[in-house]
Amino acid sequence: MLAAPLTSAQEGCPADPARFHPCALARAAVFEPPRTSDGRTDLSGFWRGPGAATESIEAHPKTEDDNGGPSLVIDPPDGRIPYQPWAAAQRDENKARYVDPNVPCFPSGVPRSLYTPTTIQILQAPRYVIVLFERAHTYWIIPTDAGPHVGQEVGLWQGDFRGRWEGRTLVADVTSLNGRPWFDQAGNFYSERAHIVMRFTPIDPDTIHVAATIEDPAVYTRPWTMAFPLRRNKERNLELFEEACHEGERNTEPLFGLGYRIYPGVSGLR
């Protein structure tokens, strides 16, 4: 899939995540964001993430099919996901044998929904932050005063969200994932045991710094973090349109005829 390449914002932090991350942290420390009526940081509006990252969240070259782009991974510093040996081999097998779960119109999951090459909308209400996605017409509802998670025995495409405010930053804690989405088209994955914590911090009027830390002892050797910007979409009269993509649509049938299969998640591989 060709997606809009990463670009730098005028007079803002660079788009390359390795350079964006430290720049964004410095800017966030001095930026005073707008506030909602209840005094919380106002994140509302239309936004776009780095769409080329849906090709791969690790560094990848420009090809006939891909725009190419830098790694979103800022920890470890080498920009590589710290897979266990079996999981690194599984990632390669995923790309060779299974269709990207986005292709048959399954939800993009966490945090990939933020960097698919479409517009997202953030809405806020007292005790809730809602994120609407144009891709696959999905959404996240993040309660900011809820109790404990529902429990790991429940497996959800988008996971179970619990939010909290840490100063200017919205922290979204996600568990109860079903392990079936990928991070990207390259087959990078997590299991049902994944615990993902995302932090949303505005650094200027038109940029949100997003940092997502992923912990999954079944797949990785240690926790790791990706970071990227959400840039405000300033198109006039903007609205989200429902994507004509739904589970069971028939455009994927040629891929299955070539032998590709639906990815069942880690537990389904055993």
N, C-alpha and C positions, 0 to 999 in steps of 0.2 A: 504494500500500500504506500503510495506517495503521500506524504504529509508536508505541511508547511515547515520549512527548516527553522531552526532556532535563529533568532536575531537579537541584537542588543537593543535595549530601550534607550532612546535619546537621553543623554545626561543621567542614565541610570547605571545599575550594576550590570556587568557583562553577562551574557547568556550562558556561557560555559559554566556548568555547575561547580567545578573545582574553584573557579574564580568568583562566581556569583555568591557562593555560600559565605565566605568571610566578609565580602563587601556588604551583603545583606545584613549580617549580624551587627556590623558597625552602624549601618544606617538605622536599623530598628531601635538601637539604643538611644537615638536622638530624635526620632520621628514621633510626633504626637498625633495619633490617628483620630479621625472623627469618631464620635460616640453615638450610640443609640439612646433612645429615651430612658432606658434603664441603666445607662452609664457604661455599657459594655463596648468593646471595640466594634466598630461598624465595618463588617466585611462584605456587605451586600453589594450586588451588582452583577454584571456579566463579565466573565473571565475566560481566558484561554491558556492552557498549559503548553509545554514544549511537545507538539504533536509528533515530531520525528522520534521521540523516545518510545513510542508504541512499536517501532520497528525493533529496537533493542534498548534496554536501559544501560547496557554496557557500550563502550565506544565501538562504533561500527562504520565501515567505509561507505561512500556513495557508490551505488550500483545502478543498473538499469531499473531496478525495482524499488530501491530505497534512496532516501535523501542523504543518509549517513548522519552521524552526530556524535557528540562526546558522551562519556558516561555520566549518568545521574548519580552514581555511587561516589560519595565523598568520604566514606569510612567503611572499609579500609582505604588508605590513601592511594593504592594502586588502581582504584576504580573497578575492581573485580568483586563479584559476589563470592563470599567465602564458603563455597559448597563443600560438603563432605565428598569423598571420592565417588561413592555410588551415585550421589545426586548430580555431580558434574556429568557423569555418563548418562544419567537419565535425562538431563536437559538436552543433550545432543539427540537422544532417541526421541524426545518429544517433538522436536522440529522435523525429524525424518519420518515419523510414523503417524503423528496426530495433527489434525487441523487446529489452528489457533481457535480457542473457544469463542473468540469474537466473531469468527466466520459464520457459525450457525446461529448467531445472534443471542448467545448467552450473555449475561451481564459481565462487564469488564472487571468488576471487583475492585479491591482496595490494594494499592492506591491508583491503579491504572486508569480508573474512570476520570481522574483529574488530568491526564495527559493524552487522552485520545484526541485526534485532530478535529475537535468540535468545540462549540461554545458550552460553558456551564453557567449556571446562575445560582448565586448564594442569596438566600432569604433569611431573615432573622425575626424572631419573636421572643418575648420573655420566656426563658428556660429552654429555648430550642434554637438550633441552627439547621437549616434545610439546604441541601445542595441538590439542584436539579441538573440532569445530564441530557443533552440532546441525543447522544449515542444510546440506542436501545431504550430510550425513554425510561430510564431508571432514576433513582434518587437515593440520597442518604438523609435520614432524620437523626440528628445528633442532640439528644437531651442533655442539658447541662446541669441538671439537679437530680438525676436519677440514682437509683440504688445500684446494687452489684449486677454484674453480667448475668445473663440467663443460664450459663453453664455450657461446658464444652460438649455435652452430649447433643446439643443442637448445632447443626451445621447449615450455614446460610451462605448464599453467593456473595452477599455484601457484608456479612458479618453482623455482630451485635455491637452497636456504638454506645459509648458512654463518654460524655464530654465534660470539660471543666475549663474555667478561665484561670490562667496564671498571668496576672497583670494584663498586658495587651495581647497575649497569645491565647488562641483557642487550642486546647489539647483534645484530640479525639482518640480515645482508646478503643481498639477493636479486637474482639475475640469471636469465638464461635463461627469460624470460617469453614466452608466445606472443602477448601483446598482444590477446587476445580478451575478457577481462573488462572491465567498466566499473567506475569508482569508485562509481557510483550510478545511479539510475533516470533521471537527467537527461542521460545520454549522455556524461558526462565520461570521458576515456579516456587510455590510453598505448599506446605501440607496443612491438614486440619489442625495441627498443633500450633500454628503460627499465631503470634501476638504482635499486632501492628499498632504503633503509636505515631500519630501524625500531629504536627505542630504548625499552625497557621499564624503568621506574624506579618502585619503590614509594615512595609519599609519606606513607602512613599505613597502619595495618593492613588497611584495606578499600578502598584506591584505588591503582591503577597509572597513572602518567603514560605515555602512548604518544606518541611523536613519530616521524613518518615523513617522510623527505626523499626526493623523487622527482626524478631526473635523467633526461631524455630529450631529447637534442638534435634528434631528428627531429620533436618535437611542441611543445616549450616553448622560450621565449626564455631561460630560466635555470632552475636548480634551485629547487624550492619545498618548503615544509614544512607538513604538517598536524599538529595535536595534539588529543588527546581523552583522557578518562578511561575506564578500565575500573573499574567498581564491583563489589565483591564481592556475589554473589548468596547471600543467607543463608537461602533457603528450606530448611525441614527435609526430610530424606530426599530430597535432590535427586539426580537422575540425568539423563543426556542420553538423549533418545529419537530413534530414527532417523526422519528426515523422509520422508514418503511422496512423494518427488519424485525423479525419475530421468530421465536423458536419453531422449527419445523418448516421454514421457508425452503424452496426447492432449488435455489441457485447453487447450493453446495453439493448437489447430487453428483456432478462430474468429478469432484474431488474424491468422494467416496468410491466412485467407480474406478479411480486410480489406486485404491487401496488405503487411502487415509482413513483414520478412525476418529471417533469422538474421544477426547481425553477424559478418562474416568476419575482423575485425582490419584494421589499416591496410594490410598487404601485400595482403590480399584485395580491397581497394578499387581497386587499380591495374589 
